Amino acid sequence: MKKQVTIAGLAMLMAAPVAVQAQLGSLLGGKKDKAASEQTDGSVDNTTIEGKYITKVGGPFGKGKVDVKHVREEDGVTCNKLLFEFQGNNYEMFEDKSLGKKLGMLTYKGTYGTYLIQMEPGVFAVIESYTPKFDGTDKISNVCAKDGSKIKDWDDETIGAKIAAGSKKASAAANSKTKEKLMGYPTYAHNVGKTVFASSYGIFNHGETDKPTDDESKFIKTYKLGEALFTAAYFDKTIGEVCGQDCLMDIEYEMEGVKTSREKLRRSSASWAYNIKKKDNKSNVYCINYGHQLWSPEENVMDYAFFKLIYDLQDKLKPGSQHKMTVRFFANRDGNNVEKLSEGTITISVEQNSLSKLSVPLGYIKQTMKGSGELEE
């Protein structure tokens, strides 16, 4: 009776020396990936992909030779799996319809983070990763093809480009549906591409980025320096659309010709990085409506990039003066702003006791600057 082994074991066997292959083949068991098996309904006939495949790397004869069979039903239950026969053992993978829909390609998933993605009929790429991005940057561990001459046509760069293009196309379709739904919310429809401001985060439907029921009647255009200030943004395109799933969100502040940026400050020194954390990945979000805190005196929470701007302009912030501050949200890759996602302007009014109210946060800025070497102790 042939032993069932995981597809991760297959990849290891195909890359290992012959002596090691025999040992691994006896140790690896046939544990099924329940999550993957539950994502198929057997509606697609995959028997067309059956046959003998040659692999790009590994195998006892320089190149591995694998026999692939399709199993639609097992013990009366639809399973829609593939069996890979290699050196007398069977390795199984299950169709992942959810991921296949996302990539726009027939996709199978095995245990231990192994994925099989169809490049063209008779050709599959293998990705082994517990945290794959499927954006074209994942390492390709192998290529399997019925016609061995086609392997040379599918190098890592070509495979990555096809996966990225498929993922982008599927994401665009999904994003279009999301945008259509969001346009049904007046707050989003009226403020697409805008940065807005509020004196309390209670007006935002924070935690519900797909349901922007935020009270836009409470958005403010003027602000008394020293009081609480929160901001939000409504994007026309997500960070993932314009920059990629692994990009970050940056917030830039500008007033009187002076600019500060969260990402630039965070990357400038360990002292700034300690106080300015990376913003949570919002790569697929259109509404940053949790009420980002520029200054919340009740909670003593501040945005150090905002207060660095105030610190730099202290001499110009005279009682009775007014200043326009522009706040921009960007998609940021490796410290560089790739594309602006929103922009908004608010008028800051300075009163007699405005700066005295900010003595604590401005003290934190001074302390951070000393830590970064910008000021002497």
N, C-alpha and C positions, 0 to 999 in steps of 0.2 A: 504494500500500500504506500502510495506517495505521501510524503509529509508536507503539510501546509506551512509555509514560511512567509514572513512579512516582506513587503517590497523593499523595506530598508535593508533587510538581510540580503536581498538580491543585489542591491547596489554595492554592498560591502563585498559580497562574494565575487562580483564581476571585476572588482578593482584589486582584490587580494591575490597573493601567490597561491598556487594550487594546493600546497600543504595546508595553508591557513584556511582556504575555502572549505576544505573537508571538515575542519573543526567547527567553523562558524555554521556550516549547514546543519550540523547535528545539535547546535545549541539554540538557534533561533526558532521560536515557536510561531504558530499561525494566529496570533491575536487579531481579531477583526476590529476595524475602526467603526464603532457603532454610529458615531455622528455622520460619517461619510455614507454608510449604508442606508441611513434613513433619509438621505437627500435624493433618492431616485425612485421613480415609479415604473421604470422599465418600458417607458413609452417609445424610446429610441432603439432601433435595431442596430446593435453594434457588431453584428456578426461579420460585417464588411471589413472590419479591422483585424480579423483573425489571420493568422499566418506565421511564417518564420521571419524573425527580425534579426538584423545584425546590429551590434552596438558599437559606438564610437571608441570607447575605452574599456579596458579590463577583459577578463575571460582567459581561460587556460590556453587558447590558441592565438593570443594576440588580440583577437576580437571575439566578443561573446556572441553566441548564437542562441537565441531565445525563441521558443515556440509559444505564441499567444493564442489563447482560446477564450471565447465569450460564454459566460454562464448567465442565462436570464433568470432561472428559477432554481431554488435549492430547498429541499424538504417542504415543498409546497408554498414557499415564500419567495416573492420576487426580490432578487438581489442585484441583478444587472452588474455583475462583476467581471473582471478580466483575470485569467489565470496565466501566469508566466511559468513555463516549464524550463528549468535550467538545471542541468546535471542531475536529473532524476527527481528533483523537488519542485513543488508548485508554490508560487508566490502570488498573492491576490491583492487586487486594488478595486475600489468601488467608484462608480461614476459620481462625481460631485456636481449636481445640476446647478446649485447656487453659484459656485465659483465659475462653472462653465458659462453661465449666463453673464456673469460680470466680465469675463474675458472675451466672450464671443467665440469661444473655442471649446471643443470637446475636451473635458478634463476629468482625470481620475485621481483619487486620493488614497494613499496607503497609510500605514501607521508610521509613527515617528517622523512626521513632517516630510513625507515624500509625495511629490505631485508629478503626474504624467499629463502633458499638454500636447494636443495634436497640432502640428505645424501645417501639415497637408495630409491627405489620405496616404496612409502607410508610413508616416514619419511622426515620431513623438519626441519631445524634449523632456528631460527629467530634471526636476528641481528638488533639492533636499534642504529644507530649512524649517525650523520651528516658528520663525517669524517672517515668512515671505512677504514681499511688498507687491509683487506682480506689476511692477512699473518699468521693467526693463533693466533693473539693476541687480536682480538676483543672480547668484552664481549658477551656471548650468552644469550639472554634474555628469550628464550623459545625453546621447542622442541615439534613438533606436529607429531603424528604417528597414522596410522589407527589401528595398533595393539599396544595397550597400553603396552604390555610386552616388546616391543622393545625400549621404552624410556630409560630404564636403560642401554642399550648398547651404548647410545650416550651421554656421559658426555661432559663437556666443553672441556676437554683436547683432547678427541677423535675427536670431531667436529673440533676443531682448527687445529689438525694435518691433517685431510682430506682436509680442505680448503687450508691450506698452501701447501700441496702436489699438489693439483689441480692447484693452482695459479702458483707454481714453474714450473710445467710441461708445462703449457700454455705459460709462460714467456720464457722458454727455446726454445720453437718452434718459438716464435716471434723473440727472440734474434738471433737465427740461420739465419733467413731471413735477419735481419738487418746486421749481420756480413758479409753475402754473398754480400750484396749491398756495404758495406764499402770497402771490398777487391777490388772493382773495382776502388777505388781511390788510385793511386800510393803512395801518402803521408802516408795514413793509412797502406797500405800493407807493406811498407818499414820500418815502425816505430812502429809496434804493440809491446806493452810492454815497450816502451821507453819514457823517458822524454827528451824533446828537448829544445833548447834555441834559442833566437833571440834578436837582438838589437832594434827591433821595432814590435809592435803588429799589424802593418799594413799588415804584410805578412800572417796573419791568417784570415781565413774566419769566424771571430767571429760571434756568433749568429746562425751559421749553423752547429751544432754539427753532423748532419747526412750527411753533404756534405763537407768533409775535403779537399777542394781544396787549402789548405795552400801551400805556395811556399817553399818546402823543400830545394831548392837550396840556400835559405837565412838563413837556420839554421846555427848556429855558434858553434865552438868547443872551441874557446878561447875568453876571455873577459878581458878587461882592467877595473880594479876596479875603480869605480867612475862614469862610464858611465851607460847608460840605459841598463836594462837587463829584459827580459821577458821569460817565460817558458810555455810549453804546454805538454800534455801527451796523449798517444793513448793506450787505455786499450784493453786487450784481453778478459776480463770479466768485466761486470759492477759492481758497488758497490752493487746494489740490488741482483745480482747473488751470490756474495760471502758472503754478510753480512746481507742483508735485506733492505727493502725499507726505513726504518727509520735510517739507518746508515749515518755517516758523512764522508766527505773526509778530510784526513789529508795530510799535506806536511811536509816531514822531510828533513833537511839540514845537511850534514856532511862534515867536512874538518879537516884534521890534527887530527883525532881521537875524535873531538868534535862534538856533535850532538845537534840540536835544532829541536823542533817540534811545529807546530802551535797549535795543540790540547793540548799538554802538557802545553805549556805556557798559552794558553787561560784558561785552567782549574786551573791554579796555583794561580791566584789572580784576584780581580776585576780590578786592574790596567791593567793587560795584556789583560783581556777579553774586556776591553773598546777599545783597539787598534787592537785586533785580533778577527774578527767576525767569526761566523760559516760560512763555505763555503755553498753556496746554494746547496740544495739537488740535486745531480747529479746521483741518484740511477740507472737510466736507460740509462745513456749516456756512449758512448765508447770514445768520443773525447773531451778532455778538451782543446779546441783550440781557446779560447777567448783571449789568451795572458795574462796569470797571471803576474802581475807586481811585480817583486822583487824590482826594483828601476826605477822609471820614474821621473827624475829630472824636466822635463818640467811641469809635473802635480803635482809634490811634493807628489807622491804616493809611498808608500813603504810597503814591507812585513816585519813586525816587527820580525818574526822568523828568516828571512834571516839576518837582521841587528843585531840581538842578537848574531848570529854566528860570524859576523864580529867584533862586540864589544869584544866578548870573546877571539878573536885571534889577537887583535891589535898588541900585542908585537911580533908576528911572521910574520906579514905582512910588511916586510922590502922592501924598494925600490929595484927593480931588482929581487925579488923573485917570484916564481911561485907556485901555490898551486892547487891541484885538489879538486873540490867540487862535491859531489854526491847529487842529488836531487831525492827523492822517493815520490811517491803518494801512499797512503794507503786507504783502507776501514777501518773506525774506528767506534767502538761501545763503548759507555760509557767511552771514553778516552783511550781505548786499540786498538792498530792496529791489525786488524784481518788478513789481507792479503795484500801483496804488489801488486800494480797494474801496476806500471811502475818505471823505474830507468834510470838515465842518468848522465853522468859526463861531467863537463866543466873545462877547465884550466883557473885559474884566475891569471892574471899578475898584479903585483903591480908596479906602477911608482912613481916618486918622489913626485908628488902632489896628489896621489890617496886618501889618508886618509883625506887630507885637503878638498877635494871635498865632502867628506861625513860628514863634521862637523855637518851639520844640522840633518840628520837622526840619527847619533850616539848620538847627544844631546837628541833626542826624546827617544832613548833607555835608556839613563841614567836617564831621567826624569821618565820613566815608572818604572825602577828598584827602584827608590826612593819611588814611589807610592806603590810598592808592598812590601817594607820593606827590599829589598835586598841591598840597599845602604842607608846610612844615609843622611839626608837633609843637 
